[in-house]
Amino acid sequence: MKMGSKIGKGEEKILQILDAVVTHKSAKARIDSIVLRVERKLSHDFEASLAWEPVPLPIYRNRLPKAICSSWVFVLRAQANTGSERHPNSHQRMMSYRGEGDLQLRIGPEWCSHRLTSASESPIDRRWIFIPPGIWHRAVVPKNNWVVVSFHTVPAEELIEERPDPTDAGLTLRRRYLQEK
C-alpha cells in the first residue's frame, strides 16, 4: 500500500475485519465504557492534548487478525494538535470511533492530511488509516474531542513512542506507552 493513496486489497481486508470487530455490539459496549474513563482522565488534565487506555483484547472475542497484539482507546482534545510521534516497532491501524479529525502522516518533508470521520456509512478509507512503523504522524482535532481506537502489532507493554526532542531537532525522545507521562 502506498501511503496517501487508496488502501490495498490486503490491507482493506484487515481493516474490514477490525471494523466488524470494533462495531460488534458486545465490543462496542466495552469500548464505550473505556471511552468514558479516558474522557474523565482528559477532563482532569487541562494541559494534556490526549489521554489513552489499553483495551483488553478478550473483548474482541478472539476475532482479531493474528498480527494484532494490542488495542487502545485515545481521546484527543478538541482544537489540539497532538504533536509528532512515531512507533518504530509497530504497524498501527486506527479507526475514527467518535467525531472526526485530521490524521497527518509525514511522507518525506511533507505532511499529508487524512481527514477521518466516524460516520458508519463512509468508505473504510475515510474511517480508518494504516501507519507503517517509523512513520511520523500527528492528529489535528477540530472543535470537538475526537475518539479513536487503535491497533498495534506489538503487545501494549512493548509499544514504543518516539517524539522529537524539543531541545534538539536532531534527537528523539523514546518511551513505552504504558509508562507514566
Secondary structure as the mmCIF struct_conf table of DSSP 4:
data_model
#
loop_
_struct_conf.conf_type_id
_struct_conf.id
_struct_conf.beg_label_comp_id
_struct_conf.beg_label_asym_id
_struct_conf.beg_label_seq_id
_struct_conf.end_label_comp_id
_struct_conf.end_label_asym_id
_struct_conf.end_label_seq_id
TURN_TY1_P TURN_TY1_P1 MET A 3 GLY A 4
BEND BEND1 SER A 5 SER A 5
HELX_LH_PP_P HELX_LH_PP_P1 LYS A 6 GLY A 8
HELX_RH_AL_P HELX_RH_AL_P1 LYS A 9 THR A 23
BEND BEND2 HIS A 24 HIS A 24
HELX_RH_AL_P HELX_RH_AL_P2 LYS A 25 HIS A 44
TURN_TY1_P TURN_TY1_P2 PHE A 46 GLU A 47
BEND BEND3 SER A 49 SER A 49
STRN STRN1 LEU A 50 VAL A 55
HELX_LH_PP_P HELX_LH_PP_P2 PRO A 56 PRO A 56
HELX_RH_3T_P HELX_RH_3T_P1 LEU A 57 TYR A 60
TURN_TY1_P TURN_TY1_P3 ARG A 61 ASN A 62
BEND BEND4 LEU A 64 LEU A 64
TURN_TY1_P TURN_TY1_P4 LYS A 66 ALA A 67
STRN STRN2 SER A 70 LEU A 76
HELX_LH_PP_P HELX_LH_PP_P3 ARG A 77 ARG A 77
TURN_TY1_P TURN_TY1_P5 ALA A 78 GLN A 79
STRN STRN3 ASN A 81 ASN A 81
STRN STRN4 GLU A 85 ARG A 86
TURN_TY1_P TURN_TY1_P6 PRO A 88 ASN A 89
STRN STRN5 GLN A 92 ARG A 98
BEND BEND5 GLY A 99 GLY A 99
STRN STRN6 GLU A 100 ILE A 107
TURN_TY1_P TURN_TY1_P7 GLY A 108 PRO A 109
STRN STRN7 GLU A 110 CYS A 112
STRN STRN8 ARG A 115 THR A 117
TURN_TY1_P TURN_TY1_P8 SER A 120 GLU A 121
BEND BEND6 SER A 122 SER A 122
HELX_RH_AL_P HELX_RH_AL_P3 ILE A 124 ARG A 127
STRN STRN9 TRP A 128 ILE A 131
TURN_TY1_P TURN_TY1_P9 PRO A 133 GLY A 134
STRN STRN10 HIS A 137 VAL A 140
BEND BEND7 LYS A 143 ASN A 144
STRN STRN11 TRP A 146 HIS A 152
BEND BEND8 THR A 153 VAL A 154
HELX_RH_3T_P HELX_RH_3T_P2 ALA A 156 GLU A 158
STRN STRN12 ILE A 160 ASP A 165
TURN_TY1_P TURN_TY1_P10 PRO A 166 THR A 167
STRN STRN13 ASP A 168 ARG A 176
TURN_TY1_P TURN_TY1_P11 TYR A 177 LEU A 178
BEND BEND9 GLN A 179 GLN A 179
#
